[in-house]
Amino acid sequence: MQHFIYITQTLLVTAIPNESSLLLHLILCAIAIAVVAGISFFVVKKDKEVILAVNNDIAEQQKQIASLTQISNTKQEELSKISQEYTTAHNDLRASIHYAERIQRAVIPNDNDFKALFNDCFIYFSPRDVVSGDFYTCASSPSLKIAIVADCTGHGVPGGFLSMLGMSALKDLLSKQKISKSFDPADILNRLRNFVLTSLAEAAETDDVVVSDGMDISLCAFNNDFTQIQYAAANHTIYVCRNGEIFKLKGNRMPIGRHPRQDVPFESFTFDLQKGDMVYLCSDGIQDQFGTPEDIKFTTKRLAAMLLEHSGEDTQTQCANFTKIVDNWKEGHDQFDDQTLIGIRI
């Protein structure tokens, strides 16, 4: 269009050589002006159509944006409501679990109860979650003092339920069987296994499934002058450190629960003690803990070496050192399982 305007201006300002060409010159100018006017009219009309189409598109897009905004606001309200419901349910669940922890802690003996029977001891107890599948307890009579550490299947709430079941059963069994010089630790484990098998079988009847949950446990009965222990263990090892030497007291390789050897009775064993010995009862939580950049287990070998290395220290120093060692080992890793370690100085 600018090109036509330029031509028109050129024609108008060009000198007219004679009268004979005047008419032709005027006609050419008129034609040029008409062409320019026509093109201008066409362009303006086209521009109006384009602008109208663009405005229509904008209006349609604005409608779509408004609709999407409304949908987004509705979804946001729904998400906010779901988030509030989730937060409420989460808080209620945490409150329930923490209340369960209080109940579990009330049933598990505190340090003072344990130290009333074993003057020089420590208790390292580190649940993986709020409630624990590990538990420990103690009992006594004029002739014996009993220490027990157990590790139930699982951890968290399921393990916590089993631990409460086990503690309740043990309390009942220890009260029914007279704790005297003829006390038999294996008999307690046999009775506990029958109770667990019966209880879990009844719980699973409506589900038509076989429940294989149970627990590993070590039960030590110390005579009154601490010269001997009588013990029974299910998948547990009791460690005794003496003058740079470590003794591993093993029980039976079967759990308290459903197992191919569940009809085989547990056995009781004895071990003579000496003054200054350190006796350790533990679950498998420490030895199974993954750690280091290589992501490997702590293992029973490292556990035994750790116990032996620090067995000459006083019990509270041992507990502090063991806590530091385990924490350093699992740094950067989640805790794998509940962890329990009890040390008793003879």
C-alpha positions as CSV (number, residue, x, y, z in Angstrom):
1,M,0.0,0.0,0.0
2,Q,2.8,2.4,0.8
3,H,4.2,1.6,-2.7
4,F,1.0,2.9,-4.3
5,I,0.9,6.0,-2.2
6,Y,4.5,6.7,-3.3
7,I,3.5,6.4,-7.0
8,T,0.6,8.7,-6.5
9,Q,2.7,11.4,-4.9
10,T,5.3,11.0,-7.7
11,L,2.7,11.5,-10.4
12,L,1.2,14.6,-8.7
13,V,4.5,16.3,-8.3
14,T,6.0,15.4,-11.7
15,A,6.3,18.2,-14.1
16,I,3.8,18.3,-17.0
17,P,5.7,18.7,-20.3
18,N,2.7,20.0,-22.4
19,E,-1.1,20.3,-22.5
20,S,-1.6,17.2,-24.6
21,S,-0.5,15.0,-21.8
22,L,-2.4,16.8,-19.1
23,L,-5.6,14.8,-19.4
24,L,-3.6,11.5,-19.4
25,H,-1.7,12.7,-16.4
26,L,-4.9,13.5,-14.5
27,I,-6.5,10.1,-15.5
28,L,-3.4,8.3,-14.2
29,C,-3.5,10.2,-11.0
30,A,-7.2,9.5,-10.5
31,I,-6.7,5.8,-11.2
32,A,-3.8,5.7,-8.7
33,I,-5.9,7.5,-6.1
34,A,-8.8,5.1,-6.7
35,V,-6.5,2.1,-6.4
36,V,-5.0,3.4,-3.2
37,A,-8.5,4.2,-1.8
38,G,-9.7,0.7,-2.7
39,I,-6.8,-1.0,-1.2
40,S,-7.1,1.1,1.9
41,F,-10.8,0.3,2.2
42,F,-10.1,-3.5,1.7
43,V,-7.3,-3.4,4.3
44,V,-9.3,-1.5,6.9
45,K,-12.2,-3.9,6.4
46,K,-9.9,-6.9,6.6
47,D,-8.3,-5.4,9.8
48,K,-11.8,-5.0,11.3
49,E,-12.7,-8.6,10.6
50,V,-9.4,-9.7,12.1
51,I,-9.9,-7.6,15.1
52,L,-13.4,-8.8,15.5
53,A,-12.2,-12.4,15.2
54,V,-9.5,-11.8,17.7
55,N,-11.9,-10.2,20.1
56,N,-14.2,-13.1,19.8
57,D,-11.3,-15.5,20.5
58,I,-10.3,-13.5,23.5
59,A,-13.9,-13.5,24.8
60,E,-14.1,-17.2,24.4
61,Q,-10.8,-17.7,26.1
62,Q,-11.9,-15.5,28.9
63,K,-15.0,-17.7,29.3
64,Q,-12.8,-20.8,29.3
65,I,-10.5,-19.2,31.9
66,A,-13.4,-18.2,34.1
67,S,-14.8,-21.8,33.8
68,L,-11.4,-23.3,34.6
69,T,-10.9,-20.9,37.5
70,Q,-14.2,-21.9,39.0
71,I,-13.3,-25.6,38.6
72,S,-9.9,-24.9,40.1
73,N,-11.5,-23.1,43.1
74,T,-13.9,-26.0,43.6
75,K,-11.0,-28.5,43.4
76,Q,-9.0,-26.4,45.8
77,E,-11.8,-26.4,48.3
78,E,-12.1,-30.2,47.9
79,L,-8.4,-30.6,48.4
80,S,-8.4,-28.3,51.4
81,K,-11.3,-30.3,53.0
82,I,-9.4,-33.6,52.3
83,S,-6.3,-32.1,53.8
84,Q,-8.1,-31.1,56.9
85,E,-9.7,-34.5,57.2
86,Y,-6.3,-36.2,56.7
87,T,-4.6,-33.9,59.3
88,T,-7.4,-34.7,61.8
89,A,-7.1,-38.4,61.1
90,H,-3.3,-38.2,61.3
91,N,-3.4,-36.4,64.6
92,D,-6.0,-38.7,66.0
93,L,-3.9,-41.7,65.0
94,R,-0.7,-40.3,66.5
95,A,-2.6,-39.5,69.7
96,S,-3.8,-43.1,69.9
97,I,-0.3,-44.5,69.2
98,H,1.2,-42.2,71.8
99,Y,-1.4,-43.3,74.3
100,A,-0.6,-46.9,73.4
101,E,3.0,-46.1,74.1
102,R,2.1,-44.8,77.6
103,I,0.2,-48.0,78.3
104,Q,3.2,-50.1,77.1
105,R,5.6,-48.0,79.1
106,A,3.4,-48.5,82.2
107,V,3.6,-52.3,81.8
108,I,7.3,-52.5,81.0
109,P,9.4,-52.1,84.3
110,N,11.1,-48.8,84.6
111,D,14.8,-48.5,85.4
112,N,14.3,-48.2,89.1
113,D,12.2,-51.4,89.2
114,F,14.9,-53.3,87.3
115,K,17.7,-51.8,89.5
116,A,15.9,-52.9,92.6
117,L,16.6,-56.5,91.6
118,F,19.9,-55.9,89.8
119,N,21.9,-53.2,91.5
120,D,24.5,-52.6,88.8
121,C,22.8,-52.7,85.4
122,F,21.8,-50.6,82.4
123,I,18.9,-50.7,80.0
124,Y,19.3,-49.6,76.3
125,F,15.8,-49.6,74.8
126,S,15.2,-47.9,71.4
127,P,11.9,-48.7,69.6
128,R,12.0,-48.2,65.9
129,D,8.5,-46.5,66.0
130,V,6.6,-45.0,68.9
131,V,5.5,-48.4,70.3
132,S,7.8,-51.3,70.4
133,G,7.7,-55.0,69.4
134,D,10.6,-55.5,71.9
135,F,9.9,-55.7,75.6
136,Y,11.7,-56.6,78.8
137,T,10.5,-57.5,82.2
138,C,11.6,-58.8,85.6
139,A,10.4,-60.8,88.5
140,S,11.7,-62.1,91.8
141,S,11.3,-64.3,94.8
142,P,13.4,-64.8,98.0
143,S,15.5,-67.3,96.1
144,L,15.6,-66.1,92.5
145,K,15.7,-62.9,90.4
146,I,14.5,-63.1,86.8
147,A,15.3,-61.0,83.8
148,I,13.5,-61.4,80.4
149,V,14.1,-59.8,77.0
150,A,11.7,-60.6,74.1
151,D,11.5,-59.6,70.5
152,C,8.0,-60.0,68.9
153,T,7.4,-60.3,65.2
154,G,7.2,-57.0,63.6
155,H,7.5,-53.5,65.1
156,G,5.2,-50.5,65.6
157,V,1.6,-51.1,66.3
158,P,1.5,-54.9,65.3
159,G,4.6,-55.6,67.3
160,G,3.2,-53.5,70.1
161,F,0.1,-55.7,70.3
162,L,2.1,-58.8,70.4
163,S,4.4,-57.4,73.1
164,M,1.4,-56.6,75.2
165,L,0.1,-60.1,74.7
166,G,3.5,-61.6,75.7
167,M,3.9,-59.4,78.8
168,S,0.4,-60.2,80.0
169,A,1.0,-63.9,79.5
170,L,4.3,-63.9,81.2
171,K,3.0,-62.0,84.2
172,D,0.2,-64.6,84.5
173,L,2.6,-67.6,84.0
174,L,5.2,-66.3,86.5
175,S,2.5,-65.7,89.1
176,K,1.1,-69.2,88.7
177,Q,4.4,-71.1,88.8
178,K,6.1,-70.6,92.1
179,I,9.5,-69.0,91.6
180,S,11.6,-71.2,93.8
181,K,14.9,-73.1,93.5
182,S,13.0,-75.6,91.4
183,F,11.9,-73.0,89.0
184,D,12.2,-74.2,85.4
185,P,12.7,-71.4,82.7
186,A,11.9,-73.9,79.9
187,D,8.5,-74.7,81.4
188,I,7.6,-71.0,81.2
189,L,8.6,-70.9,77.5
190,N,6.6,-74.1,76.7
191,R,3.6,-72.6,78.4
192,L,4.1,-69.3,76.7
193,R,4.3,-70.9,73.3
194,N,1.0,-72.9,73.9
195,F,-0.7,-69.6,74.9
196,V,0.6,-67.7,71.8
197,L,-0.3,-70.6,69.4
198,T,-3.8,-70.8,70.9
199,S,-4.4,-67.1,71.0
200,L,-3.3,-66.4,67.5
201,A,-5.0,-69.4,66.1
202,E,-8.3,-68.2,67.6
203,A,-7.7,-64.7,66.2
204,A,-7.2,-66.1,62.7
205,E,-10.2,-68.5,62.6
206,T,-12.5,-65.9,61.0
207,D,-9.8,-65.0,58.4
208,D,-9.2,-68.6,57.4
209,V,-5.4,-68.0,57.5
210,V,-2.5,-69.5,59.4
211,V,-0.8,-66.9,61.7
212,S,2.9,-67.5,62.1
213,D,3.7,-64.5,64.3
214,G,5.3,-65.0,67.6
215,M,8.4,-63.9,69.5
216,D,12.0,-64.7,70.3
217,I,12.9,-64.5,74.0
218,S,15.6,-65.1,76.6
219,L,14.7,-65.8,80.2
220,C,17.4,-65.8,82.9
221,A,16.9,-66.9,86.5
222,F,19.7,-65.8,88.8
223,N,20.1,-67.5,92.1
224,N,20.1,-65.2,95.2
225,D,23.8,-65.0,95.5
226,F,24.4,-64.5,91.8
227,T,26.7,-67.5,91.4
228,Q,24.6,-69.2,88.8
229,I,22.0,-68.5,86.1
230,Q,19.5,-71.0,84.9
231,Y,18.2,-69.9,81.5
232,A,16.1,-70.9,78.5
233,A,16.0,-69.1,75.1
234,A,14.1,-69.1,71.9
235,N,16.2,-67.9,69.0
236,H,18.2,-65.8,71.4
237,T,21.8,-65.7,72.6
238,I,22.9,-64.5,76.0
239,Y,26.4,-63.1,76.3
240,V,28.7,-63.3,79.3
241,C,32.0,-61.4,79.4
242,R,34.7,-62.3,81.8
243,N,38.3,-61.2,81.9
244,G,38.6,-60.5,78.2
245,E,36.7,-63.6,77.2
246,I,33.1,-63.8,75.9
247,F,30.7,-66.8,76.4
248,K,27.7,-67.2,74.1
249,L,24.9,-69.0,75.9
250,K,22.5,-70.3,73.2
251,G,19.1,-71.8,73.8
252,N,16.9,-73.5,71.3
253,R,16.7,-72.5,67.6
254,M,12.9,-72.1,67.4
255,P,10.6,-69.3,68.3
256,I,7.6,-68.9,70.6
257,G,5.1,-69.4,67.9
258,R,4.2,-71.5,64.8
259,H,7.3,-73.5,63.6
260,P,8.2,-76.9,62.2
261,R,9.6,-77.8,65.7
262,Q,6.7,-76.3,67.7
263,D,6.0,-79.6,69.4
264,V,9.7,-79.9,70.6
265,P,10.0,-78.8,74.2
266,F,12.3,-76.0,75.2
267,E,15.3,-76.8,77.3
268,S,16.8,-75.2,80.4
269,F,20.5,-74.7,80.8
270,T,22.8,-73.5,83.6
271,F,25.9,-71.4,83.7
272,D,28.2,-70.6,86.6
273,L,28.9,-67.0,87.3
274,Q,31.8,-65.2,88.8
275,K,32.0,-61.8,90.5
276,G,32.6,-59.1,88.0
277,D,31.0,-60.9,85.1
278,M,28.8,-58.9,82.7
279,V,25.7,-60.7,81.5
280,Y,23.9,-59.2,78.4
281,L,20.4,-60.0,77.2
282,C,19.4,-58.5,73.8
283,S,17.1,-58.6,70.9
284,D,18.5,-58.8,67.3
285,G,17.8,-55.1,66.6
286,I,21.4,-53.9,66.9
287,Q,23.0,-56.7,65.0
288,D,20.5,-56.4,62.1
289,Q,20.9,-52.6,61.8
290,F,22.2,-51.4,58.5
291,G,24.8,-48.7,58.4
292,T,28.1,-47.2,57.0
293,P,28.4,-46.0,53.4
294,E,28.5,-49.7,52.4
295,D,25.0,-50.2,53.8
296,I,25.9,-53.4,55.7
297,K,24.5,-55.0,58.9
298,F,26.2,-54.5,62.2
299,T,26.2,-58.4,62.6
300,T,26.5,-60.6,65.7
301,K,30.3,-60.6,65.3
302,R,30.5,-56.8,65.8
303,L,28.0,-57.0,68.6
304,A,30.1,-59.5,70.5
305,A,33.2,-57.5,69.9
306,M,31.6,-54.3,71.1
307,L,30.3,-56.0,74.3
308,L,33.7,-57.6,75.0
309,E,35.6,-54.3,74.4
310,H,33.5,-52.3,76.8
311,S,32.6,-54.9,79.4
312,G,35.2,-53.6,81.8
313,E,33.6,-50.2,82.0
314,D,31.0,-49.3,84.6
315,T,27.5,-50.0,83.4
316,Q,26.3,-46.4,82.7
317,T,29.5,-45.7,80.7
318,Q,28.8,-48.8,78.7
319,C,25.3,-47.7,77.9
320,A,26.5,-44.3,76.8
321,N,29.2,-45.8,74.6
322,F,26.9,-48.4,73.1
323,T,24.3,-45.7,72.3
324,K,27.0,-43.6,70.6
325,I,28.4,-46.6,68.6
326,V,24.9,-47.7,67.3
327,D,23.9,-44.1,66.5
328,N,27.2,-43.6,64.5
329,W,26.7,-46.9,62.7
330,K,23.2,-46.1,61.6
331,E,23.9,-42.4,60.7
332,G,22.1,-41.7,57.4
333,H,20.0,-44.9,57.6
334,D,16.6,-45.5,59.0
335,Q,16.4,-47.7,62.1
336,F,15.7,-51.1,60.9
337,D,14.1,-52.7,64.0
338,D,13.4,-52.2,67.7
339,Q,16.6,-52.4,69.7
340,T,17.0,-53.7,73.2
341,L,20.2,-54.4,75.2
342,I,20.3,-55.0,79.0
343,G,23.6,-55.4,80.8
344,I,23.9,-56.8,84.4
345,R,27.1,-56.7,86.4
346,I,27.5,-59.6,88.8
